[in-house]
Amino acid sequence: MSETELAQRVRSAAIFARTMPEQKLRIVNAVKASGEVVAMTGDGVNDAPALKTAHIGIAMGGRGTDVAREAAALVLLDDDFTSIVGAIRLGRRIYDNLQKAMAYILAVHVPIAGLALLPLLFGLPLVFSPLHIAFLEMVIDPVCSIVFEAEGEEEDTMRRPPRDSAAPLVTAGFTVWSLLQGALVLVLVAGLFVAALRQELPEPDARSLAFATLVAANLGLVLINRSHGTSVLAAFSRSNPALWSVVVATAAILAAVVLILLARDLFHFGPLHGHDIAVALGCGTAVLLLLEAARKVFHPVRRAWQSLQNGRPPAINCLPHFDCSKYSIIRTT
């Protein structure tokens, strides 16, 4: 076959029998030319050229030859193909959690930057000092490095089609959604701070109220970014001990800052009363519910736009018991 004919046949054939090493190599190159990410499994010397050429060469560690293992990028020590599925599952989970952490980082720093600039632009009392920002970063860093890393996989992790290998980790829609989250928190906290000052609340009391509200809204941002598709109620039900450890530690430290007079003076805070705590928690809940409602509208639109911008050609035909929207399986014997 010519290269053009072979490129057409690999899109419809699932099995190539009695293939020579150079023919396996041509098959791999034909599939790569169609824009697919190719993984090649093999154990013999005749598989080595194709293993080397594929994006991901996978050799058998038990029965595989030394040549195949040297040519491959990965070696299955147990010769169990389910290990490949487990690796894909883990890789998708890591990719998702990286996106969640980056969305949270971008969102949470919008209100921090905005509340730091607000007094300079409108002549209001300072909301934050470097000490307040250091406190917030002591919450943000563990959330990014521990909480999101410990997040479990999404329910549809293995039901998604392969993503475009050229797609960036941070897309325009992703950035807009993150900025929208941060802008909502900024408007809410800044509005509460200004309203407290207009009600002639002492400046330290207004600052402590705004800070407690920002901490509660921060928790709302964490919960809304725990999942790409499931509801907030599902996010509450998913187990993540690291999250609740960070939440308890943050609440305990904030309570100590407010209750201990020396720490309160250091932070330039006023006392927090019961209704102040209720307002802060209510604002955090409002952030959660508003973002949940916005996500149901924004995410379908973003996915549709991305599919138009980064549309993939139909996947190569595969074996009958596989979903062709996931992976393409070609067997060479």
Helices and strands as residue ranges (DSSP letters): H 3-9, E 15-16, H 21-33, E 39-42, G 45-47, H 48-53, E 56-60, H 66-71, E 74-76, H 82-122, H 130-142, I 143-147, H 172-198, H 203-224, H 232-237, H 241-259, H 261-267, H 274-309, E 331-332
